[in-house]
């Protein structure tokens, strides 16, 4: 009987932890750290985040299944905002081809998406597949 109670407690704890962690997937979170290092600036410039317009930078890989969904969401939102005065750029980086930028931005999992403002400063970071409405809400103020 004690074993069943212990098993039930362990299962309930695991389910609660899983629900908590999955709740954060795909949420747009404000950037908390924007170190301005020369290396970071060079890598972002090489990737196309030049500071001339807002940019959505997303990391992907051939072996990443959810990355296809990120491509569709980011392309859809950037297309919707393409008529804005300061239209956002859609930049995709293959993490296997450019691991230095991923290390510099502290990318720990795929897919990971960043939103940069027109000055090239990181404004938001999204782990998992972003929701189109949330991404649009994050980008719209940057495109005026």
C-alpha positions as CSV (number, residue, x, y, z in Angstrom):
1,X,0.0,0.0,0.0
2,X,2.8,2.4,0.8
3,X,4.4,1.7,-2.6
4,X,1.2,2.8,-4.3
5,X,1.0,6.0,-2.3
6,X,4.7,6.8,-3.1
7,X,4.1,6.0,-6.8
8,X,1.0,8.3,-6.9
9,X,3.0,11.1,-5.3
10,X,5.9,10.7,-7.7
11,X,3.5,10.7,-10.7
12,X,1.6,13.7,-9.5
13,X,4.8,15.6,-8.9
14,X,6.1,14.7,-12.4
15,X,2.9,15.7,-14.1
16,X,2.9,19.1,-12.2
17,X,6.5,19.8,-13.2
18,X,5.9,18.8,-16.8
19,X,2.9,21.1,-17.0
20,X,4.8,24.0,-15.5
21,X,7.7,23.6,-17.9
22,X,5.6,23.1,-21.0
23,X,3.6,26.2,-20.1
24,X,6.7,28.4,-20.8
25,X,7.2,26.9,-24.3
26,X,6.5,29.4,-27.1
27,X,6.0,32.4,-24.8
28,X,7.5,35.7,-25.7
29,X,9.8,36.8,-22.8
30,X,11.5,40.1,-22.6
31,X,15.3,39.9,-22.9
32,X,17.0,40.3,-19.6
33,X,20.6,40.4,-20.7
34,X,22.0,42.3,-23.7
35,X,25.8,42.2,-23.3
36,X,27.3,44.5,-25.9
37,X,30.5,42.6,-26.8
38,X,32.4,43.2,-30.0
39,X,32.2,39.5,-30.8
40,X,28.5,39.5,-30.5
41,X,28.1,42.6,-32.6
42,X,30.3,41.2,-35.4
43,X,28.4,37.9,-35.4
44,X,25.0,39.6,-35.5
45,X,26.2,41.9,-38.3
46,X,27.4,38.9,-40.3
47,X,24.0,37.2,-39.8
48,X,22.2,40.2,-41.1
49,X,21.0,41.9,-37.9
50,X,22.5,45.2,-38.9
51,X,20.4,47.6,-36.8
52,X,18.8,49.1,-39.9
53,X,15.4,47.5,-39.2
54,X,13.8,45.1,-36.7
55,X,14.7,41.5,-37.2
56,X,13.4,38.1,-36.2
57,X,16.3,35.8,-35.9
58,X,15.5,32.1,-35.5
59,X,17.8,29.2,-35.1
60,X,17.0,25.9,-36.7
61,X,18.5,22.7,-38.0
62,X,17.7,20.0,-40.6
63,X,17.0,17.5,-37.8
64,X,14.6,19.9,-35.9
65,X,11.0,19.0,-36.4
66,X,9.4,22.0,-34.7
67,X,11.6,24.4,-36.7
68,X,9.3,24.0,-39.7
69,X,6.5,25.5,-37.7
70,X,8.7,28.4,-36.6
71,X,9.5,29.1,-40.2
72,X,5.8,29.3,-41.1
73,X,4.9,31.5,-38.1
74,X,7.8,33.9,-38.6
75,X,7.3,34.1,-42.4
76,X,3.5,34.7,-41.9
77,X,4.0,37.5,-39.3
78,X,6.9,39.3,-41.2
79,X,4.8,39.1,-44.4
80,X,1.8,40.7,-42.6
81,X,4.1,43.5,-41.3
82,X,6.0,44.0,-44.6
83,X,4.0,47.1,-45.5
84,X,5.0,48.8,-42.2
85,X,7.3,51.8,-42.3
86,X,10.0,49.8,-40.7
87,X,9.3,46.3,-42.0
88,X,11.0,43.4,-40.0
89,X,13.5,41.1,-41.5
90,X,13.2,37.3,-41.2
91,X,16.6,35.7,-40.6
92,X,17.1,32.0,-40.2
93,X,20.4,30.5,-38.9
94,X,21.3,26.9,-39.1
95,X,22.8,26.1,-35.7
96,X,25.0,23.4,-37.2
97,X,26.5,25.8,-39.7
98,X,26.9,28.8,-37.4
99,X,27.5,27.5,-33.8
100,X,29.5,30.6,-32.8
101,X,26.5,32.9,-32.9
102,X,24.3,30.4,-31.1
103,X,27.0,30.2,-28.3
104,X,27.2,33.9,-28.1
105,X,23.4,34.3,-27.8
106,X,23.3,31.4,-25.3
107,X,21.0,29.2,-27.4
108,X,20.5,26.0,-25.4
109,X,17.7,24.4,-27.3
110,X,15.9,24.4,-30.7
111,X,13.9,26.1,-31.9
112,X,14.9,29.5,-30.3
113,X,13.8,32.8,-31.8
114,X,15.0,36.3,-31.0
115,X,13.4,39.7,-31.8
116,X,15.8,42.6,-32.3
117,X,14.7,46.2,-32.6
118,X,15.8,48.7,-35.3
119,X,19.0,49.5,-33.3
120,X,20.1,45.9,-33.2
121,X,19.2,45.4,-29.5
122,X,17.7,42.1,-28.3
123,X,14.2,42.8,-27.2
124,X,12.6,39.3,-26.9
125,X,13.6,35.6,-26.7
126,X,11.2,32.8,-27.5
127,X,11.9,29.1,-26.7
128,X,9.8,26.7,-28.7
129,X,7.3,27.6,-31.5
130,X,6.1,31.2,-31.0
131,X,2.4,31.9,-31.2
132,X,1.7,34.2,-34.2
133,X,-0.3,36.7,-32.2
134,X,2.3,37.0,-29.5
135,X,5.1,37.5,-32.1
136,X,3.0,40.1,-33.9
137,X,2.3,41.9,-30.7
138,X,6.1,41.9,-29.9
139,X,7.0,43.1,-33.4
140,X,4.3,45.8,-34.2
141,X,5.7,48.5,-31.9
142,X,9.1,48.0,-33.4
143,X,7.9,48.6,-37.0
144,X,6.5,52.1,-36.7
